[in-house]
Amino acid sequence: MKQLHLAPLKNISCWAFRATAIGATDSYTHMINLRNLLSNKPNALKIIDTYPIPSQNQWIQILTKKIRDIAELPSYLKYFYSKYPERANIYGVNLNFGCPDPNVIGTGEGAALIKRTKHCMELIQAFLNSSDSQMFHISAKFRLGLNEQEMKYNKIIDFLELVEDLDDPRFAPTIIHFKHAKQSSVEPPHWEFLKDILNLNAPIIINGHINTPDDVKKIKENFLLKDKKKWKNLVAGYMIGRGAMKNLDCFQNFIHSHSKIENENWKIRFQKNFKTQIPPKRFLSNFYEIYPFLF
């Protein structure tokens, strides 16, 4: 079965939200500025709410461009585990090379790094080379470019070619959001780039308007992805974001009917999880608006 990833969502992806997504194999925290985390700033520490979630790999989503900082992260996580053992459930670190926020791009981070593929790989290698990184995985999330013009240069191919030479089982499939950073949430993904990407030998997680198994079927049909072997071997899974915001049971639609998990409605589960671990304040204003039933 393909991996099913719950996308990181700004001021939404708290533990209560992630724990409600039964069927998701992987989930991600809200984005954390690495310099703030290494400086032990309380707001950054609170975002690592990685309390246990059965059958789900929990990733911390990191924003950085500094090699020295990412090299320090494994030893910091070792310290974090000793200080907060109840939150010692971090499967890996996801480097956000696709954040479209203009303020992030202005600092040379997020989507600004898409054209610096060698530097992105150097960040990954710096993490893997740390002696304290053995217990953690690492992955990267990209968009197709900073804007439409840059997207046409297909820089993601350059990164995936570097991935082909990376022989380390701790590096997980690259997540690709099939949009450029200037696109709005309602604009369609650019799946036409998928055929060239699948000509490489680099597993990926695909992201972009995928909410149901029918959405995956349409991608295959509309873009003539006839090579079942490539799809099976290289598309490791799907990432779902906005569809999960509306229905956290959406992941179960991807599980074969005889394997589906019988459980109570996701809204009831969400209420229980919300009371178990009340999210940091930064999440609450969003939840008041989107999920009034929690209150």
C-alpha positions as CSV (number, residue, x, y, z in Angstrom):
1,M,0.0,0.0,0.0
2,K,1.2,3.5,-0.7
3,Q,2.2,5.8,2.1
4,L,-0.5,8.4,3.1
5,H,0.9,11.7,4.3
6,L,-1.1,14.3,6.2
7,A,0.3,17.6,4.9
8,P,1.8,20.2,7.2
9,L,-0.8,23.0,7.5
10,K,0.0,26.4,9.0
11,N,-1.4,26.9,12.5
12,I,-3.5,23.7,12.1
13,S,-1.1,20.8,12.3
14,C,-1.1,20.3,16.1
15,W,-1.0,16.9,17.8
16,A,-4.8,16.8,18.2
17,F,-5.3,17.4,14.4
18,R,-2.7,14.9,13.4
19,A,-3.8,12.2,15.9
20,T,-7.3,12.3,14.5
21,A,-6.2,11.3,11.0
22,I,-6.6,7.5,11.3
23,G,-5.1,5.9,8.2
24,A,-2.4,8.5,7.7
25,T,1.0,6.8,7.8
26,D,2.9,10.1,8.2
27,S,2.2,13.5,9.6
28,Y,4.1,16.8,10.1
29,T,4.3,19.5,12.7
30,H,3.8,23.2,11.9
31,M,6.9,24.7,10.4
32,I,9.7,25.5,12.9
33,N,12.4,28.0,12.3
34,L,15.5,26.1,13.2
35,R,17.5,29.0,14.6
36,N,14.6,29.7,17.0
37,L,14.6,26.0,18.1
38,L,18.3,25.8,18.7
39,S,17.9,29.0,20.8
40,N,15.3,27.2,22.9
41,K,12.6,29.8,22.2
42,P,9.4,28.6,23.9
43,N,7.2,29.1,20.8
44,A,9.4,26.8,18.7
45,L,9.6,24.2,21.5
46,K,5.8,24.1,21.8
47,I,5.4,23.2,18.1
48,I,7.2,19.9,18.7
49,D,4.1,18.3,20.2
50,T,5.1,14.8,19.2
51,Y,3.2,12.9,21.8
52,P,2.5,9.2,20.8
53,I,0.2,8.6,17.8
54,P,-0.2,4.8,17.1
55,S,0.8,3.7,13.5
56,Q,1.9,7.1,12.4
57,N,5.4,8.5,11.7
58,Q,5.7,12.0,13.1
59,W,8.0,14.4,11.3
60,I,9.1,17.8,12.5
61,Q,9.1,20.4,9.7
62,I,12.2,22.6,9.7
63,L,12.9,25.9,8.0
64,T,16.6,26.7,7.5
65,K,19.3,27.5,4.9
66,K,22.3,27.2,7.3
67,I,24.4,24.1,7.1
68,R,25.9,24.7,10.6
69,D,22.5,24.9,12.2
70,I,21.2,21.7,10.5
71,A,24.4,19.9,11.6
72,E,23.6,20.8,15.2
73,L,20.0,19.6,15.0
74,P,20.6,15.9,15.7
75,S,22.4,16.6,19.0
76,Y,19.7,19.1,19.9
77,L,17.0,16.4,19.3
78,K,19.0,14.1,21.6
79,Y,18.8,16.8,24.3
80,F,15.1,17.3,23.5
81,Y,14.4,13.5,24.1
82,S,16.1,13.6,27.5
83,K,14.2,16.7,28.6
84,Y,10.8,15.8,27.1
85,P,10.6,12.0,27.0
86,E,6.8,12.1,26.6
87,R,7.4,13.8,23.2
88,A,10.2,11.5,22.1
89,N,8.3,10.2,19.1
90,I,10.1,12.0,16.2
91,Y,10.5,9.8,13.2
92,G,12.4,12.3,11.2
93,V,13.1,15.8,10.0
94,N,11.5,17.3,7.0
95,L,13.3,20.2,5.3
96,N,10.9,22.7,3.9
97,F,12.3,23.9,0.5
98,G,8.9,24.9,-0.8
99,C,7.3,27.4,1.6
100,P,5.7,30.2,-0.6
101,D,5.5,32.8,2.1
102,P,7.1,36.0,0.7
103,N,8.7,36.8,4.1
104,V,10.4,33.4,4.1
105,I,11.4,33.7,0.5
106,G,12.9,37.1,1.3
107,T,15.3,35.6,3.7
108,G,16.5,33.1,1.0
109,E,14.7,30.2,2.6
110,G,11.7,28.0,1.7
111,A,10.9,28.2,-2.1
112,A,14.0,30.5,-2.6
113,L,16.1,27.4,-2.2
114,I,14.5,25.5,-5.1
115,K,17.2,26.7,-7.5
116,R,20.0,25.9,-5.1
117,T,19.8,22.2,-5.4
118,K,23.4,21.5,-4.4
119,H,23.0,23.5,-1.3
120,C,19.8,21.6,-0.4
121,M,21.7,18.4,-0.7
122,E,24.5,19.8,1.4
123,L,22.0,20.6,4.2
124,I,20.8,17.0,4.0
125,Q,24.3,15.5,4.1
126,A,25.2,17.8,7.1
127,F,22.3,16.3,9.0
128,L,23.1,12.7,8.0
129,N,26.8,13.1,8.8
130,S,26.1,14.0,12.4
131,S,27.0,11.3,14.9
132,D,23.6,11.8,16.7
133,S,21.5,11.4,13.6
134,Q,21.4,7.6,13.4
135,M,17.9,7.3,14.9
136,F,16.3,9.9,12.7
137,H,15.2,10.0,9.1
138,I,15.3,13.1,6.9
139,S,13.3,14.2,3.9
140,A,12.8,17.3,1.7
141,K,9.7,19.0,0.4
142,F,9.8,21.1,-2.8
143,R,7.6,23.0,-5.2
144,L,8.3,23.0,-8.9
145,G,9.8,26.5,-8.8
146,L,9.7,29.9,-7.3
147,N,7.4,31.1,-10.1
148,E,6.1,30.0,-13.5
149,Q,9.2,30.9,-15.4
150,E,11.5,29.2,-13.0
151,M,9.3,26.1,-12.9
152,K,10.0,25.6,-16.6
153,Y,13.7,25.1,-15.9
154,N,12.6,22.0,-14.0
155,K,15.2,22.4,-11.2
156,I,13.5,19.6,-9.3
157,I,15.1,17.2,-11.8
158,D,18.5,18.5,-10.7
159,F,17.8,17.7,-7.1
160,L,16.4,14.2,-7.9
161,E,19.5,13.4,-9.9
162,L,21.6,14.1,-6.8
163,V,19.2,11.9,-4.8
164,E,19.9,9.0,-7.2
165,D,23.5,9.1,-5.9
166,L,22.5,9.3,-2.2
167,D,22.8,5.8,-0.7
168,D,21.4,6.2,2.8
169,P,18.2,4.5,4.0
170,R,17.5,7.4,6.4
171,F,16.7,9.6,3.4
172,A,13.0,9.3,2.7
173,P,11.2,9.9,-0.6
174,T,11.2,13.5,-1.7
175,I,7.8,15.3,-1.4
176,I,6.9,17.3,-4.4
177,H,4.0,19.8,-4.4
178,F,3.2,20.1,-8.1
179,K,2.8,23.8,-8.1
180,H,5.1,26.8,-8.2
181,A,5.3,29.2,-5.3
182,K,3.2,31.9,-6.8
183,Q,0.2,29.7,-7.3
184,S,-2.9,30.0,-5.2
185,S,-4.5,27.1,-3.4
186,V,-7.3,26.9,-6.0
187,E,-5.1,26.8,-9.1
188,P,-4.5,23.4,-10.6
189,P,-1.2,21.5,-10.1
190,H,1.2,21.0,-13.0
191,W,1.1,17.2,-13.3
192,E,2.7,17.5,-16.8
193,F,6.1,17.5,-15.1
194,L,5.5,14.0,-13.5
195,K,6.4,12.0,-16.6
196,D,10.0,13.4,-16.7
197,I,10.3,13.0,-12.9
198,L,9.4,9.3,-13.1
199,N,12.2,8.8,-15.7
200,L,14.6,9.1,-12.8
201,N,15.3,6.6,-10.1
202,A,14.2,8.7,-7.1
203,P,11.1,7.8,-5.1
204,I,8.7,10.6,-4.5
205,I,5.5,11.6,-2.5
206,I,3.1,13.5,-4.7
207,N,1.1,16.5,-3.4
208,G,-1.5,18.7,-5.0
209,H,-5.3,18.6,-5.0
210,I,-5.3,14.9,-4.0
211,N,-8.2,14.1,-1.8
212,T,-9.6,10.8,-3.0
213,P,-8.5,7.7,-4.9
214,D,-10.3,9.0,-8.0
215,D,-8.0,12.1,-8.0
216,V,-5.0,9.7,-8.3
217,K,-6.8,7.8,-11.1
218,K,-7.4,11.0,-13.0
219,I,-3.7,12.0,-12.8
220,K,-2.7,8.6,-14.3
221,E,-5.3,8.9,-17.1
222,N,-4.9,12.6,-18.0
223,F,-1.2,12.5,-18.2
224,L,-0.8,9.1,-19.9
225,L,1.1,7.5,-17.1
226,K,0.9,4.0,-18.5
227,D,4.1,2.6,-17.0
228,K,2.6,0.8,-14.0
229,K,6.1,-0.4,-12.9
230,K,7.4,3.1,-12.6
231,W,4.3,4.3,-10.7
232,K,4.5,1.3,-8.4
233,N,8.3,1.7,-7.7
234,L,8.7,5.5,-7.7
235,V,5.5,7.0,-6.4
236,A,5.9,6.0,-2.8
237,G,2.7,7.7,-1.6
238,Y,0.3,10.7,-1.6
239,M,0.1,13.8,0.5
240,I,-3.3,15.2,1.4
241,G,-3.8,18.7,2.8
242,R,-6.9,20.8,2.3
243,G,-9.1,17.7,1.8
244,A,-8.0,16.5,5.2
245,M,-9.0,19.8,6.7
246,K,-12.6,19.1,5.7
247,N,-12.6,15.4,6.5
248,L,-9.9,13.8,8.6
249,D,-11.3,10.4,7.7
250,C,-10.3,10.9,4.0
251,F,-7.2,8.6,4.4
252,Q,-9.4,5.6,5.0
253,N,-10.8,6.0,1.4
254,F,-7.3,4.9,0.2
255,I,-7.4,1.7,2.3
256,H,-8.9,-1.4,0.7
257,S,-12.5,-1.8,1.9
258,H,-11.8,-5.1,3.8
259,S,-9.0,-3.3,5.8
260,K,-10.9,-0.1,6.7
261,I,-10.8,0.8,10.3
262,E,-14.2,1.0,12.0
263,N,-14.2,4.1,14.3
264,E,-16.3,6.9,15.5
265,N,-16.8,10.1,13.4
266,W,-13.6,12.1,13.1
267,K,-15.2,15.2,14.7
268,I,-15.8,13.2,17.9
269,R,-12.2,12.0,17.8
270,F,-11.0,15.5,17.2
271,Q,-12.9,16.8,20.2
272,K,-11.4,14.1,22.5
273,N,-7.9,14.7,21.2
274,F,-8.3,18.5,21.5
275,K,-9.2,18.1,25.2
276,T,-6.3,15.7,25.7
277,Q,-3.7,18.1,24.4
278,I,-4.9,21.6,23.9
279,P,-2.9,23.2,21.1
280,P,-0.7,26.3,21.6
281,K,-2.5,29.6,21.4
282,R,-1.4,30.3,17.8
283,F,-3.7,27.5,16.6
284,L,-6.8,28.4,18.6
285,S,-7.9,31.4,16.5
286,N,-7.9,29.2,13.4
287,F,-9.8,26.5,15.1
288,Y,-12.4,28.9,16.4
289,E,-13.2,29.8,12.8
290,I,-12.7,26.4,11.1
291,Y,-13.8,23.9,13.8
292,P,-16.3,25.7,16.1
293,F,-17.5,22.3,17.3
294,L,-14.3,21.9,19.3
295,F,-15.4,24.6,21.7
